[in-house]
Amino acid sequence: MLRLVRAIFTNQRSAKMAQPGEKVWIDGELVDWNSPEAKIHLVTATLHYGRGVFEGIRFYAAKNKKAIFRLADHVGRLFASASLENLKIPYTEVGLQDAIIQTVAANNFDAGYIRPLIFVGSGELGLRAKNGIVHAAILVVPWGAYHGEDALRKGIRLMTSSFVRTQNMLPKSKACGNYILSYRALDEARARDFDDALLLDECGLVAEASTSNIFIVKGGKLITPPLSSPILAGITRDTIITVARDYGRKAYEREISPRKLRRADECFLCGTAAEITPVREIDGLIFGPGTTGEITGYLQWAYREIVSGRNSRYNHWLTYV
Ligand code: PMP
C-alpha cells in the first residue's frame, strides 16, 4: 500500500508534493502510515488490472476548524463509480463519510487532500478469479496548489493531446484503470514543456484536461462541455455552474469546438486538485491578457470564500471536523 500511495503522490506535477499523512484508514481501522496493515499483497487485482475506484476530496482551514468540501457529493460519486465498475463497496455512504471525517481528524494538518480508494485485494491471478475481497482505504495528505501557486496567478499552458477521451472507458467513473489515459496525456504534454493536456473526444470536440474539467468565457458567459461528452462529472464544475447561476451569471453546458476555444476571451481548468486554474495559452496561442482573466479571477476569489467558510450561502457544502 505504501508503495502504491507513494507512486500516486510522487508522480504528479506539483513541486509541493504531499508528505505522507500520519494515519491511514483501512477496512474500518486507523493505522500508522508505515504499518504492515497499510501495505498490500502483490496478488492484488487492482494492481494488475486497474479494477478499483477512487475519489479526490479537499479539506480547508475554515473558522479555526477543518472543513471538508462537498463530502457527501464525493462519496456519492465514489459509489456511482463503483456501481459502473460493478464493484460492491462493503460500507454505506454514511459509514464511509464518517470514516473520512475520522481520518481527517486523526491527521495533524489544517488543510489537505483526501484519497478514498476502493481496491480488490489478494485472491487468485486472472480476470476470472472469484475470491477478490473489496477493500476500502482512506489516505490524507497535505497538498498545496496542484500546478503551483504561480499558476493560480499567471495561468498554465495547455497542449492539445494526441490521446482521445472516449465513451468506451466509462468516463463518468473515477476508475483506477482510466487514469492510464490521463497519465499518458500528461506525460506527452510535459515532454513538450506544457503544463497539462487538453483531450478532445472522438468527434474532435473539447472534452477535458488530464484531471480537470474545462470552461471558457465568451462575452461574459461561461461555457463548459455537457455531461453527454466523455468527461468526468466534476464536482468543481458543478460548483462553478451553481455559483455562477446563483449570482446571475449565465453558465451553459454546450459543445466546444477547438475553433470556439481559440476564440474564447478566457479559459480555465477546474477540479478538486486544480481548483480554478487559469489557462493562459493553448498550443502556443495566448488568450487576451495572457494571464488570469477578469471573470476567472473573480471565480477564484468566490471559490476561496466558499471553501474557507466565508460565504454562508454555501455552508451546506462544508463538513466541519
Ligand atoms: N476530470 C477528471 C478526469 C478528473 O480526474 C477530475 C478530478 N477528479 C476532474 C475532471 C474534476 O473533478 P472534480 O471537480 O470532482 O475534482
Boltz pocket constraint, residues with backbone or C-beta under 6 A from the ligand:
constraints:
  - pocket:
      binder: B
      contacts: [[A, 56], [A, 182], [A, 208], [A, 209], [A, 210], [A, 211], [A, 212], [A, 213], [A, 231], [A, 232], [A, 233], [A, 234], [A, 235], [A, 236], [A, 237], [A, 270], [A, 271], [A, 272], [A, 273]]
      max_distance: 6.0
